[in-house]
Amino acid sequence: RGLEELLESKTGINTMTAEDPMKCVAIGTGKYVEMLSGNYQDDDKGM
């Protein structure tokens, strides 16, 4: 607990805790693979 606030205060980067971290990793990995293959389109503006 408190990691989100610590990271924000030390880096100045906005952070948030994901409700479903595994889903975020899966979606992010999929987007990265699409970027590598040249087929990436950011259709999810507010994930």
N, C-alpha and C positions, 0 to 999 in steps of 0.2 A: 504494500500500500504506500501511496505517496510517490511512486516512481514517475508517474505522469507529470506531477507538479515539479519534481526535481529536474527532470529532463527539460521542461519548459524554462525553468528559471536559469539553468546553466547554459542552454543553447539558444534561447530566444525563438525556438521553433514551436509552433502550436502542436499540441499532441492530444490524442484522445484514446481511450481504452475501447477496444473493439468488443462488441457483444459476443461475436463468434470468431475468435482469432484464427482457427483452422481454416474457416471459409475465406478469410482475408488473405491468408497465405496461398491458398489454392487459386484464388482469383488473381492475385499479384503474380504468381508464377506463370499462370496462363497468359497474362498480358505480356510478361517478359519474353516468353517463347514466341508469341506473335510478333513482338518487336524484332526479335532476332531473325525471323523468317520474312520480315518486311510486310506483314499483313495487319499491323496494329492500327486500330481505330479506337479512340477513347470515347465510347458510347455511354459510359457511366460517369457523368460529371460530378456526382455528389456521393459516391460510394462512401 
